[in-house]
Amino acid sequence: MTDPRSVADVDPIVADLIQSELTRQESGIQLIASENFASRAVMEASGSVFTNKYAEGYPRRRYYEGCEFTDQLEQLAIDRAKELFAADFANVQPHSGSQANMAAYFAVLESGDTIMGMSLDHGGHLTHGSHVSFSGALFNFVSYGLNPETELIEMDEVRRLAVENQPKMIVAGYSAYSRHLDYEAFRSIADEIGAIFLVDAAHFIGLVAGKAMPNPMDYADIVTATTHKAIRGARGGLILSKEEYGKAINKAVFPGYQGGAIFSQIAGKAVAFHEAMTAEYQEYAVQVIRNAQALAGTLQAGGLRVVSGGTDNHLMLLDLRSLDEDLTGKEAAVVLDGVGITLNRNAIPNDPRPPFVTSGLRIGTPSVTTCGMREGEMERLGSLILDTIAKRDDETALKEIADGVSELVAAFPPYPAEFPGHV
Ligand SMILES: Cc1ncc(COP(=O)(O)O)c(C=O)c1O
């Protein structure tokens, strides 16, 4: 029989770290755009006995016995994903967003093929061709960026590059871009040159699920995503596609790039898809965007430049040089973390500083919206951010700001008092 004791009894060091992380998450304002608070139901499912099961293959085609419930679970997750995103096909096995991209690329392309994607410096992801990722090492990536004036993706330039380079795939999607993607224009460029159109919706799939954003599946051949950002599920990846690519995608995920899937995570994904089908979740998704717009407005009114002039989604990029030429993203992020506001430094388009320093910050509203904050709290939060930056050398002022942050946090806890782990 397995040891029946709790983690606190078996391994107090790990138990303490879990407790400390819960306290950290609950005692500050979490503004990292790719993070959220998963529900108790999601975490129970992803911490369940499905972690014990090996089930290589796909429902009803396994290499192991004892898969009757694993089959039902994976099929349920697949069916829910297909329904939620109106997709012909879904694969819920990728261990992460990066692995979803890797499998999707190799499902339809050969190593060395040309792909077009958004450059990392302008808001794309590492897996969109960065030389430090498999994508840049194994494929010939051609990057498009932003118009330097508007800071928007300029579709004429995307078309010009596509015609010139004839990529076999065009990737749209971002980690740090706050505007709608012009799916129609991407689709027509892909059709013009006979390329596959892939949307990496890792960041915003939750807003699509909540019907607060257009569905990329209406335009793309393949959509990849993560399941742990705005969508609030268990950590992992997801691939959706038109029917014709399904077989190749399944083969690329397993046995191509992964072994056994993590069925405990698939259980957590299934629960999150179920939660995302509710009216409550749809209201949440709409509020995430409203909150981002309210926060961006407050910061702009305080003189902080928002890249591209605003946001259509859950995130924004802030150009700190608008407040102080010498202020770096690194310094601002550290001082904000010190008062309890956690976010990340981020390069802004054409940033003269290196990626570890940067001139910008990235902010996202999925977590604070899960806590129940709305436009009024975003105004308060915006003032706290502006004050922290303005008074960053004044210890007494920072202490007062930290008290203000604590008050706001205390009024909007992410987890109820009876949540397991609260002491
Ligand atoms: C656009 C995009 N694609 C892919 C990923 C990769 O996801 P993961 O960190 O799960 O590998 C991310 C993660 O931030 C992302 O923003």
The ligand as a Tripos MOL2 file, in Angstrom:
@<TRIPOS>MOLECULE
LIG
   16    16     1     0     0
SMALL
NO_CHARGES

@<TRIPOS>ATOM
      1 C1          2.4730   32.4780  -28.1800 C.3       1 LIG1
      2 C2          3.0270   31.3860  -27.3190 C.ar      1 LIG1
      3 N1          3.2580   30.1930  -27.8770 N.ar      1 LIG1
      4 C3          3.7670   29.1710  -27.1710 C.ar      1 LIG1
      5 C4          4.0450   29.3160  -25.8340 C.ar      1 LIG1
      6 C5          4.7140   28.1870  -25.1190 C.3       1 LIG1
      7 O1          4.0150   27.6430  -24.0960 O.3       1 LIG1
      8 P1          4.7810   26.7650  -22.9830 P.3       1 LIG1
      9 O2          5.4380   27.7220  -22.0660 O.co2     1 LIG1
     10 O3          3.6710   25.9620  -22.3850 O.co2     1 LIG1
     11 O4          5.7790   25.8990  -23.7190 O.co2     1 LIG1
     12 C6          3.7970   30.5360  -25.1930 C.ar      1 LIG1
     13 C7          4.1060   30.7060  -23.7630 C.2       1 LIG1
     14 O5          4.1400   31.7420  -23.1980 O.2       1 LIG1
     15 C8          3.2970   31.6100  -25.9660 C.ar      1 LIG1
     16 O6          3.0850   32.8200  -25.4340 O.3       1 LIG1
@<TRIPOS>BOND
     1     1     2 1
     2     2     3 ar
     3     2    15 ar
     4     3     4 ar
     5     4     5 ar
     6     5     6 1
     7     5    12 ar
     8     6     7 1
     9     7     8 1
    10     8     9 2
    11     8    10 1
    12     8    11 1
    13    12    13 1
    14    12    15 ar
    15    13    14 2
    16    15    16 1
@<TRIPOS>SUBSTRUCTURE
     1 LIG1         1 GROUP 0 **** ****
